[in-house]
Amino acid sequence: MRLGGWELRGRDVLSALGVFVGGLLLFQFGYPLTSWVGVATLGASALSLLFLRDYAWASLAIAAVALTVDWLVGPNLLTICVLANALYVVTEQGSARVGRAMMIGSVGAVLIFTGVGLVLEGNLTGVLLGVQAALFTVLPVDTAMTVRRHRQTAAAERERATAEQERATAEQLRATAERERAEQTARLAELDQRAAVMAERTRVARDLHDLVANDLSVIALHSTAALARDDYGDTTRQSIELIRQHSVSGLAEMRHLIDVLRAGEGADSPAEARLDQLDALVDRMREVDTLTTLKIDGEARPLSPAVELAGYRILQEALVNAGKHAPGQPVEAVVRYRPDALTLTVENALLDVATPFALSGGFPLPGGAGLVGMAERAALVGGALDAGPREGRWRVHASIPL
């Protein structure tokens, strides 16, 4: 029940009833009672508990007046306890200034009771009255002041922890903002770099088209026109046919490269060659009359991009060399997938002409730029390449560790 600023609580009612009934029991079991005024003061002390939470000062005043009157007719222990409880609540709920005032008042009450005790008793026995007063005044006030200090310290620690957490959150937000700005700057730099790369790719594509591609087109056209004549020997015609085939193939590769440069990053770059494209490579070799067979030994599996590219380019160069230096001869290519290595072998029959170049143990002899390129590709991925005549056949063998 609430009346204005005062709320009647069930716990307070039970406390008041407990104090009143307890005091009556003390009277019943022999506690001195000289007048009905003692019952009235006991009831007033119990009634003060109903206002203690909302009106602590009023409750303290009622308890103090009740104890003073009760003292004249014979004090009840419970009225003293009610006053001590009121002193504790007022001091604990009040400020530090209130606590100091309550402590000064309690010490003054102790001195007064000590003086009264000395007057009444006439000896040091009267000091016990002051000691009793200290137990019910100074002790609850000091306890309340200690509890309030601990509560204030805990509140200050919570506020400091909250401030630290807010500061940490602010630092985290600032760090996040800095990281986002750095990422944005990096993205802008990347965009600028891509723009510069695209401009350079466009320039290179234009130069390739204007210079190299046009020259290859002229070679292809003239070699085609030369094949229309029938006054050549077989060797000359075969050479012109080979020139035409390679110029047409080179022109196609050049146009594809120009398209890649102009298309940008989304195009299929020749550098993305993989071993699963070997069938298409073999088909292209057969189209230029190079009888090529391909054998896969072991279970084919995806390898690192560097190994895939190196293996494809080594096989491509070896097959082109075979078709160039031994035209019309069958070529055998074997790709072996081993647990720890990838091996590539290309063999073809030798013609009855001196071999102009050879490579063994990674040391190229003069001539044979294709062999040098193959050896360099193998070395870049930690492998080795061996090339040279073997029992009447030309053999290129590369081993790349995995």
Buried (B, 14 or more C-beta within 10 A) or exposed (E): EEEEEEEEEEEBEEBBEEBBEBBBEBBEEEBEBEEEBBBBBBBBBBBBBBBBBBBBBBBBBBBBBBBEBBBEBBBBEBBBBBBBBBBBBBBBBBEEEBBBBBBEBBBEBBEEBBBBBBEEEEEEEBBEBBEBBBEBBBBBBBBBBEEBEEEEEEEEEEEEEEEEEEEEEEEEEEEEEEEEEEEEEEEEEEEEEEEEEBEEBEEBBEEBBEEBBEBBBEBBEBBBEBBEEEEEEEEEBBBBBBBBBBBBBBBEEBBBBBEBBBEEEEBEEEEEBBBEEBEEBBEBBBEBEBBBEBEBEEEEEEBEEEBBBBBBBBBBBBBBBBBBBBBEBEBBBBBBBEEEBBBBBBBBBBEEEEBEBBBEEEEBBEEBEBBBBBBEBBBEBBBBBBBBEEEEEBBBBBBBEB
